[in-house]
Amino acid sequence: MNVTVKDVAREAGVSVATVSRVLNGSDAVTEKSAQRVREAVVKLGYSPNFLGRNLRKRATNVILVIIPNADHSLYMKICAGMQACALRYGYDIITAVSNAATAVETRHLNMLFNKTVDGAVLMGTSFDAGTLNRLAEEYDIALCCEGVTGADVLTVTVDDERAGYDAADALIKLGHRRLGFIGVESNALSASLREEGFLRALGDHGIELPEEYIYRDTYDAVNGAKAMERFLALAEPPTAVFAVSDLIALSAVRRAAELGCMAGKDISVIGFDDIDACSLTTPSLSTVAQNCSEMSEVVCRKLIENIKSERKDRGYYTVEHRVMMRESTGVLNKK
């Protein structure tokens, strides 16, 4: 059964006129009501048919990119790459920041609902698979950097499980047998896959991971410091640590130094993403680099192809990654 504007109005608890105003971008609606309408549109998978078929087919040659935050250089690199790719196809990229909030992400997607943009790329979306699948039925969207389990949506990312494996393997090849892990307690697929790969590498090498060598919290950088404090307080601390993000790893390296433990000499630390700060700090941070250039090229090109075609590509694509060994993983200081 097709969802109608009346269904959206009923779900949002507003009038049909209010729904129309919101989808047309009118300011004559309170933000509270507008937000309820946007959330209802996403929940029900409503397509604004009242705009007419011609308007729905209108091309703007603009793609919306929603990023969780503007502080992460990885996102900026990918956005820059997408802009370069889009220009070759006659498209432009506009970016919006969601602050990882569903309400904000939904509000930004109003540009997709009212055809201000032709498609959208979501990096680190807060939507679940069901919501994404409903959106993909009506609109051209893609996921980048972060996949979502069960989402039948065009997705471009790295092989996070393999990357986690390679990070652990690199540390093991340096001679480490006591490896610590700093992860996150979230529904982020990338984090769980990186942890799975890390654990698989340890298993393949016959290395056990004691519970006290595992620390999980949020993506906030401060948790790297907290993890390092806990590890170094152990009677037998790990000699190497893998963190699922560079910001967490950098925080761990700094706290270790404050506690008299130098990364690259007394303990090895490796992060993930290869943000700009990795090569600018002392010691420089070893990390897993994502191929931002390839990622941005693939997601942009395939999304534009979907926009222009009736046959939609909803494949899951992975790009290359590389373990970058720097000063924070110096030769193991054997005692």
N, C-alpha and C positions, 0 to 999 in steps of 0.2 A: 504494500500500500504506500502510495506517495505521501510524503509529509507535506502538509499545507501550512500556509501562514497562520491559519487559525490554530493549528496544532502547536506552533511555536508560541503564539500568544497565550494559549491555555497553559503550556508548560512554564512560561515565564510569569504568568499571573498579571499580564498587561493586556491592553487592547490591541486589535489588529492594526489600528492606525499607528500605535507606538512602535510596533514591530517594523512597519514600513518606514517610519522615520529613521529608526536606527540603521536599517540596511541601506538607506539612501544617504547616510552620513549627516543627517540633520542634527543640529545642536539643541533643538527644542525638546529635549528629553533629559531627564535627570540621569546622572551617571549610574545611580543604583539601578534604575529601570533598564538602562542601556546594557549594563553588565548582565542582568538576568536574561535579556534577549540574546546576547552573544553566547552565553553558556547554553541556552536552550537550542540555539542553532547548531552548535557543535554536538550536543548530546543527541539530538534527533537526526542529525545528518541532513538538515534542511538545505535545499538549493533554492535561491530566490527566483523562482519561476516568474513571479509577477513583473520582473524587470524585462521580460521578453526574450525570445530566443536570439534576436539580433544582438542585444546587449550582452548576453552571456557569451556570444561568439566573438565579441569585440576584443581585439588584441591591443594591449597597452605596451608590449615589449618591455615590461618591467617585472623583475623577480624580487620578491621579499625574502630576506634572510633574517631569521630570528635567532639571536645568540643569548645564552644564559646570563653573561656578564661581559662588560667591555674591558675588563682588567687582564684578560688572558690573551697573551700574544699569539697563541695557537689559532684562536678564532679570527684574529685580525689577519693572519697570514692566509687563511683559507678564504676569507672574504675578499682579500686583494686578488687572489688567484681566480676566484669566480668572476670578479669584475673584468679582469683581462680576458677571460674566456667569453663572457657574455658580450663584450664589445665586438668580438669577431663575428658574432651571430646577429648583431644589431639590437642587442638587449642591454638594459641597464640593471644594476643591482642597488637596492636600498636596504639598509640594515636597521634593525630594531632590537632593543635589549629587553628581555623578559624578567630579569632578576630571578629566574627559575620559579616564577609565580604563574600558576595556571590562569588566574584572572587577567594578568597582564598579557600573557601569550594569546589568550582568546581575544582580547581587545585589539591586538595587533593584527590578528587574522581577519578582522573585519574588512581589511583592505582586500583580502582574497574573496570574501563573501560578496562584496559589492563591486567586484571586478575592477578595482583600482590597480591590481597587479594580476599577472597571468598565472603565476605559480609561487610556491613558497618552499624554502629550505629551512628545516628545523634542526638546530644543533642542540642536543641535550634537552629535548622536549619533556614537558611535564605530563603530556597526555598518555593515556594507556593505549593498549593495542586496539581495543574496541573502538575508541574514539577516532584513532588514526585511520582505521579501516573504513569507517563511515565517511571521514573527510576525503579519503582517496577515491571513493566511489563518485564523488561530485567535483573534486578539484584536483589540480596537478600539484602534488606535494612530494617532498623527498626528505629523508633523514640523512644527516651528515655527522660524522664523528661518533655518534652514539646511536646504536640500534635499539629496538624495543622488541622484546620477546613476543611473538605472535602477531606482529604487525606485517601485513601484506602490503608493504609500501617500498618504493624505490629507496634503497639504503646504500650509502657508501661510507666505509670506515676502514680501519686496519683490522687485521686478524689479531684481536686482543689476546686470545688464548695463546696463540703461538708467540706473540710478543712477550707475554709474561713468562712463558717457558724459556725463551731466549735470554731474557734478563737473568733468570736464575742460573741458567746454564753458563752464562758468562762469568758469574761469580764463582760457581763451582770449579770452573776451569782455572781460576786464579788460586785454587787450593782451599777454598772455604768449605767447611762442613757444618758450621753453626750459623745458619741463616735466619734472620728475622724478617718479618713481613708487616708492613703498615698498610692497612686497607681501610675501607669505609663501610659503614652500615647504611646502605641505601639500596634503592632498586635499580641503580645504574647498571646496565648490562655490561658495559666495558669493565667496570671495577670487578665484577664477579668473574668475568672471563679471564682477566689478568691474574686473579688469585688462583683460578683453576689451572692455568698454565704454569704458574709458579709451583703449585703443589705437584703437578704432574712431573715437572723436571726433578724435583726432589725425590719423588718416588722412583723415577727411572734410574737415579744414581744411588738409590738405597739410603737416602738421608731422611731421618725423622724430623718432624717439626713440632717441638714441644709447645704446649699451649701458651707458656709464658713468653714465647718468641713471636706471638701474634698480637697485634694491636689494631683495633678497628674503632673508628669514630666517624666524624664528618669530613668533608673535603676542606674544612678550614685549615689553613697552614699551621696554626698553633698546635694542631694535633700531631704534627711531626715532632715537635719539641717534647710533647707529653710522652709520646712513644719512646723517644730516645732516653728520657729520664727513667722510664720504667725498665728499659733494656739494660742500661748501664748500672742500675741498682742491683741487678741479679748477681749471684755469686759467680756465675759463669755466663757472661753476656754473649750475644751473637757477635761474630767477627765481621759479618756483612749483613746489610739490610736492603730490601727492595721496597720502595714505596710506589703506590699506584698513581701518583702525580708528582710533578716536579716541585710544586709549591710545598707539598708535605715533605718531600725529600730535602729541600733547601732549609726548611725549618729544623729538620732533624740534624743536619750537618752543623748548623749554627749552634744549636743547643749542645751538641756533643763537644764542640770546641769550648764552650763556656764551662763544661764539666771536665775539661782537660783531656779530651779524647779527640784527636785530629783525624778527620776523614781522609782516607788515602794512606794513612800511616798506621793508626791504631784500630781503625774500623773502616770498612768499605761501604759506600752508600750509592745506590743507583735509583733514579727516578723514572718518570715516564712523561713524554710529550716533546721534549727538547725546546722549551720556551727560551726566549732570548737571554734570560738571566743565567741560564746554565753555563754559558761560556764566559760570562762577565764576572762571576763570583770567584772568590779564592777560598778554598780550592774550587776549580771548575767542576761542575757536576756531571757525572756519567748518567746517561739516560737512554731511553728508547725513543728514537726520532720517528715521527709519522711523516710520510711523504705528503706534505700539505699541497704541493703543486699538483701532484697527480690526483689527489682527493678532490680538490676544487675543480679541476678540469673534468673529471668523470661525472661528478654530481651535476655540474652546470650543463654540460653537454647532453646528458641523458634526460634531464628535466626539460630542457628546451625541445628535445625530440618528442617527449611525451606531450608537451603543450601543442605541438604541431600535428600530432598523430592521434587517430582514434584508437589505435592499439597501444596500450600502456605497458611500459616496461616496469615491473615491480620487483626486479631482481635485487639480490643482496651482494654487493661488490666489495671486495677488500683490496687495499693498495699496499704497497711495500712498506716495511718498517726496517729500522736499522739500529742496532745497539751501538751507542756512541760511548767509548771508553775514555774517560778523562781523569783528572787528578783525584777525584773522590774515590776512585777504585784503584789506588796505587798498589804496588806489590804487597802481599800479605806480610805483616810484621810478625814473623814467627818468633815465639819466645821459648 
